[in-house]
Amino acid sequence: MIDVHRLRVLRAVAEHGSFNRAASALRLTPSAVSQHVAALERSLGAQVVARSTRGVTLTRAGRVMVGAAESVAAELEHARRQVDRLAGGRTRITVATFTSGGRLLLPGALARLTAAHPDAEVHIREAEPEASLPLVRQGAVDAALAYRFDGPLPGRVGADHGLEWTGLMEDPLHVVLPEGHPLAGRGALDPAELAGEPWVLGCLKTEAFLRRYAAQAGFEPEIRGSTTDYFFARSLVAAGMGISLVPSIALTPDIPGLCTVPIAEPAPARHFGVAALAHIDLPHVRTLVHALQEEAARTHGERARHTVGDE
């Protein structure tokens, strides 16, 4: 029989990349961590980690067992919450979200959720996708409102990895320039036209995306400023520090002296979605996912009407 505690230790080793750091996180000694992993390997008859002077890495068998460890942890957390609900008569729902998406979609979706399930006790955790998706997999939260750019989602997503991803909407990126800029007022901008421009950005992931996108267009962006707030980045554009790349939902509130121009097709975008455990069907989570889909559809409709009105 596989020992659940040993699975927990292996998961910590995978997360932290070494026995020492895993031991610190688990409040064990490195020797104890090593012994637990060795005992797990003996019970399986297979090696789960490859040890080297640079740390440890998972073997194929180790990756299988870490996936099982995450599923077991999620099931145990789900069972604990069911017991809590039996004791308290309320259903606790914890949702992780990134800031701008939560601000746009969650208020209306949560109103629908609590109307359909008055027993719901909602808790919110702010987290970026690279943190929130593992929280869902571990059972620490019930769902995560997350996003990706044009690449894959961070971490392992899909029913075979324990997570179900439901796409919600696209959030196109726009170039923000000072009103007096020579490119201001254009209907759309080709990325190659932005070569030589200084940039100030409002998100570290936006910078990484810009560098990839610029490389495809044949130039290296000059980054003059990098922040964690799109409003701050737009304020720096208004101060004349450069131009910025900003998702459409982060273009408000208005800042005087700025102009926003879309990027020519194929326009880059953030892709919003919600992740939940694939193997656990919770009515409250199902209602929340449907409510988020409705909010995303409403938002898309409002944008379409606004675009037609501008034309």
Residue pairs with C-beta under 8 A, 6 or more apart in sequence:
1 43
2 40
2 43
2 44
2 68
3 39
3 40
3 43
4 72
4 76
5 36
6 36
6 37
6 39
6 40
6 43
7 40
7 65
7 68
7 69
7 72
8 26
8 69
8 73
9 22
9 26
9 28
9 33
9 36
9 37
9 40
10 36
10 37
10 40
10 48
10 49
10 62
10 65
10 66
10 69
11 66
11 69
11 70
11 73
12 22
12 25
12 26
12 33
13 19
13 22
13 33
13 37
13 49
13 56
14 58
14 62
14 66
15 22
15 25
16 22
16 24
16 25
17 55
17 56
17 57
18 55
18 56
19 30
19 33
19 34
19 37
19 56
20 30
22 28
22 33
23 29
23 30
23 32
23 33
26 33
28 36
37 48
37 49
40 48
40 65
41 47
41 48
44 61
44 65
46 59
46 61
47 59
47 61
47 62
48 58
48 59
48 61
48 62
48 65
49 56
49 57
49 58
49 59
49 62
50 56
50 57
50 58
50 59
58 66
67 156
67 161
67 162
70 137
70 138
70 162
71 162
71 279
73 138
73 139
74 137
74 138
74 139
74 162
74 277
74 280
75 139
75 280
76 139
77 138
77 139
77 140
78 139
78 277
78 280
78 282
81 91
81 92
84 92
85 91
85 92
89 119
90 119
90 120
90 121
91 117
91 119
91 120
91 121
91 284
92 121
92 123
93 113
93 120
93 121
93 122
93 123
93 142
93 143
93 284
93 285
93 288
94 122
94 123
94 124
94 125
94 140
94 141
94 142
95 106
95 122
95 123
95 124
95 125
95 141
95 142
95 143
95 144
95 145
95 288
96 124
96 125
96 126
96 127
96 131
96 132
96 135
96 136
96 141
96 143
96 144
96 145
96 146
97 106
97 124
97 125
97 126
97 127
97 132
97 144
97 145
97 146
98 126
98 127
98 128
98 129
98 132
98 145
98 146
98 147
99 126
100 230
100 247
100 249
100 250
101 145
101 146
101 147
101 171
101 249
101 272
102 124
102 126
102 145
103 249
104 249
104 295
104 299
105 145
105 168
105 272
105 292
105 295
105 296
105 299
106 124
106 145
106 292
108 291
108 294
108 295
108 298
109 288
109 291
109 292
109 294
109 295
110 122
110 288
110 291
112 287
112 290
112 291
112 294
112 295
113 120
113 122
113 284
113 287
113 288
113 291
114 120
114 122
116 287
117 283
117 284
117 287
120 284
125 132
125 135
125 141
127 135
127 144
128 205
129 144
129 146
129 147
129 148
129 153
129 154
129 155
130 154
130 155
132 141
132 144
132 145
132 146
132 275
133 144
133 146
133 153
133 154
133 155
133 157
133 163
133 275
134 155
135 141
135 144
136 142
136 143
136 144
136 163
136 275
136 276
136 277
137 155
137 156
137 161
137 162
137 163
137 277
139 277
142 276
142 277
142 282
142 284
142 285
142 288
143 274
143 275
143 276
143 285
143 288
143 289
144 274
144 275
144 276
145 272
145 273
145 274
145 292
146 153
146 272
146 273
146 274
146 275
147 171
147 270
147 271
147 272
147 273
148 154
148 270
148 271
148 273
149 205
149 209
149 268
149 269
149 270
149 271
150 209
150 268
150 269
150 271
153 165
156 162
156 163
157 163
157 165
157 275
158 165
158 278
159 278
159 279
162 277
162 278
162 279
163 275
163 276
163 277
163 278
164 275
164 276
164 277
164 278
165 273
165 274
165 275
166 273
166 274
166 275
166 276
166 289
166 292
166 293
167 271
167 272
167 273
168 272
168 273
168 274
168 292
168 293
168 296
169 271
169 272
169 296
169 299
169 300
170 269
170 270
170 271
170 272
171 247
171 248
171 249
171 269
171 270
171 271
171 272
172 247
172 248
172 262
172 263
172 267
172 268
172 269
173 206
173 245
173 246
173 247
173 248
173 263
173 267
173 268
173 269
173 270
174 245
174 246
174 247
174 248
174 251
174 260
174 261
174 262
174 263
175 183
175 189
175 194
175 243
175 244
175 245
175 260
175 261
175 262
175 263
176 233
176 234
176 237
176 243
176 244
176 245
176 246
176 251
176 258
176 259
176 260
177 183
177 184
177 237
177 243
177 258
177 259
177 260
177 261
178 184
178 237
178 238
178 240
178 243
178 257
178 258
178 259
179 257
179 258
179 259
181 243
181 259
183 189
183 193
183 194
183 261
184 259
184 261
185 259
185 261
186 261
187 261
187 262
188 261
188 262
188 263
188 264
188 265
189 261
189 262
189 263
189 264
190 217
190 263
190 264
191 213
191 214
191 216
191 217
191 263
191 264
192 217
192 218
192 219
194 214
194 217
194 219
194 221
194 243
195 214
195 217
195 218
195 219
196 219
196 222
197 221
197 222
197 242
197 243
198 222
198 223
198 224
198 241
198 242
198 243
199 210
199 221
199 222
199 223
199 224
199 225
199 242
199 243
199 244
199 245
200 223
200 224
200 225
200 226
200 227
200 233
200 236
200 237
200 241
200 242
200 243
200 244
201 207
201 210
201 223
201 225
201 226
201 227
201 233
201 244
201 245
202 227
202 228
202 229
202 230
202 231
202 232
202 233
202 234
202 244
202 246
202 250
203 227
203 228
203 230
204 226
204 228
206 245
206 246
207 223
207 226
209 245
209 268
210 221
210 245
211 220
211 221
213 268
214 220
214 221
222 242
224 241
224 242
225 233
225 236
225 241
225 242
227 233
227 236
230 244
230 246
230 247
230 250
231 250
231 253
231 255
233 244
233 246
234 244
234 246
234 251
234 255
234 258
235 255
236 242
236 244
237 243
237 244
237 258
238 255
238 256
238 257
238 258
246 260
247 269
247 270
248 303
251 260
272 296
274 288
274 289
274 292
276 282
276 285
276 289
